[in-house]
Amino acid sequence: MYNFLGSLEAVDEGVEIKKEIDNAEDFLEDLQVEYTRLFINAAPHVVAPPYGSVYIDKALQGTFAGKTLTFYRDKGFGMEEDADFPDHLTHELEFLSLLAEELDFAGEEEFLKKLFRPWYGIFQARVTEGAHHPYYRVIVQLIDFFTKEEDKDGFQPNKA
């Protein structure tokens, strides 16, 4: 794990996470409290809402969410009627994993370019800056690593 985190320049965060685990009375509860503060409810505002439309449309469930749902459906994927908003980070990551599973690399890259990368960088910066727990800083770095464009050496993290 530390070698991988080193490639992300996140070794310090890995050490911090280990310390948090070792010193926490209830590590899971600490993560839950921080999750709520970062993504659901905090004063004076949520630090990093995990919805693309918040960053693109400046409103929850904006036209960006509709475009995201349309992209899912065009690729043959639907969502449960009672599911969370289609542009929620977890749905987008799950969709990307389904495209990768189907080896639809063109669809994956199109989705990343049009519907994921335009907002994810802003979200990542907010989490990185606002997280009190190193776990969440590492998670957004990992997501960035696995969804970034091909680098100059030809490595494509999404196609491994």
C-alpha positions in Angstrom: 0.0 0.0 0.0 2.7 2.5 0.9 4.5 1.9 -2.4 1.3 2.7 -4.3 0.7 5.8 -2.1 4.2 6.8 -2.8 3.5 6.9 -6.5 0.7 9.3 -5.7 2.9 11.3 -3.4 0.6 10.3 -0.6 2.9 8.4 1.7 2.5 10.9 4.5 -1.3 10.5 4.3 -0.8 6.7 4.5 1.2 7.1 7.7 -1.4 9.5 9.0 -4.2 7.0 8.3 -2.2 4.3 10.1 -1.8 6.6 13.1 -5.5 7.4 13.0 -6.4 3.7 13.0 -4.0 3.0 15.9 -5.1 5.9 18.0 -8.9 5.9 17.4 -11.4 4.7 19.9 -13.7 4.0 17.0 -12.1 4.5 13.6 -15.3 3.7 11.7 -17.3 6.3 13.7 -14.6 8.9 13.1 -14.9 8.2 9.3 -18.7 8.4 9.5 -18.6 11.8 11.3 -16.1 13.2 8.8 -18.1 11.8 5.9 -21.2 13.6 7.1 -19.3 16.8 7.6 -17.7 16.7 4.2 -20.6 15.4 2.0 -23.9 15.7 3.7 -24.3 18.4 6.4 -21.9 20.9 7.9 -22.1 24.5 9.1 -22.1 26.9 7.4 -22.3 24.7 4.3 -21.4 21.2 3.0 -17.7 21.2 2.3 -17.8 19.1 -0.9 -21.2 17.9 -2.2 -20.6 14.8 -4.3 -22.9 15.8 -7.1 -21.6 17.0 -10.5 -24.6 19.4 -11.0 -23.7 21.4 -7.9 -20.4 22.4 -9.6 -21.7 22.6 -13.2 -25.2 24.0 -12.8 -24.7 25.6 -9.4 -27.8 23.6 -8.3 -28.6 20.1 -7.2 -30.4 18.0 -9.9 -29.7 20.5 -12.6 -29.5 19.8 -16.4 -26.1 18.2 -15.8 -27.8 15.4 -13.8 -30.2 14.9 -16.7 -27.3 14.7 -19.2 -25.6 12.1 -17.0 -28.7 10.0 -16.8 -29.2 10.2 -20.6 -25.6 9.0 -21.1 -26.2 6.0 -18.8 -29.3 5.1 -20.7 -27.7 5.6 -24.1 -25.1 3.0 -23.0 -27.9 0.6 -21.9 -27.7 1.3 -18.2 -30.6 2.5 -16.1 -31.1 3.5 -12.5 -33.6 2.5 -9.9 -36.5 5.0 -9.6 -35.7 5.6 -6.0 -32.0 5.9 -6.5 -30.0 8.9 -5.5 -29.3 11.6 -8.2 -27.5 10.2 -11.3 -24.6 12.6 -11.0 -23.6 11.4 -7.5 -19.9 10.4 -7.4 -20.7 6.8 -6.4 -23.1 6.3 -9.3 -20.6 7.8 -11.8 -17.8 5.6 -10.5 -20.0 2.5 -10.6 -21.0 3.4 -14.2 -17.3 3.8 -15.2 -16.6 0.3 -13.7 -19.4 -1.2 -15.8 -18.0 0.4 -18.9 -14.5 -0.9 -18.1 -16.0 -4.4 -17.5 -17.6 -4.2 -20.9 -14.3 -3.0 -22.4 -16.1 0.1 -23.7 -13.0 2.3 -23.5 -14.4 4.8 -26.0 -17.6 5.2 -23.9 -15.5 5.4 -20.7 -13.3 8.2 -22.1 -16.3 10.1 -23.5 -18.0 9.9 -20.1 -14.8 11.0 -18.3 -14.3 13.9 -20.7 -17.8 15.2 -20.9 -19.4 14.3 -17.5 -16.8 13.4 -14.9 -13.6 15.5 -15.3 -15.4 18.9 -15.7 -16.4 18.8 -12.1 -14.3 16.2 -10.3 -11.2 18.5 -10.0 -13.2 21.1 -8.1 -14.6 18.5 -5.9 -11.2 16.9 -5.3 -9.7 20.3 -4.3 -12.5 20.9 -1.8 -12.0 17.5 -0.2 -8.3 17.8 -0.1 -8.5 21.3 1.4 -11.4 20.6 3.7 -10.9 17.1 5.0 -9.9 16.8 8.6 -9.2 13.1 8.2 -6.4 11.8 5.8 -8.5 8.9 4.6 -10.7 11.2 2.4 -7.7 13.0 1.0 -6.2 9.7 -0.1 -9.5 8.5 -1.5 -9.9 11.5 -3.8 -6.2 11.1 -4.9 -7.0 7.4 -5.8 -10.1 8.4 -7.8 -8.1 11.0 -9.6 -5.3 8.5 -10.4 -7.7 5.9 -11.8 -9.7 8.4 -13.9 -7.0 10.7 -15.3 -6.1 10.9 -18.9 -3.3 8.9 -20.4 0.1 10.3 -19.5 3.1 11.0 -21.8 4.5 7.5 -21.1 1.4 5.8 -22.5 0.2 4.4 -19.2 -3.6 4.3 -19.1 -4.9 3.6 -15.6 -8.5 2.9 -16.8 -7.4 0.2 -19.2 -5.3 -2.0 -17.0 
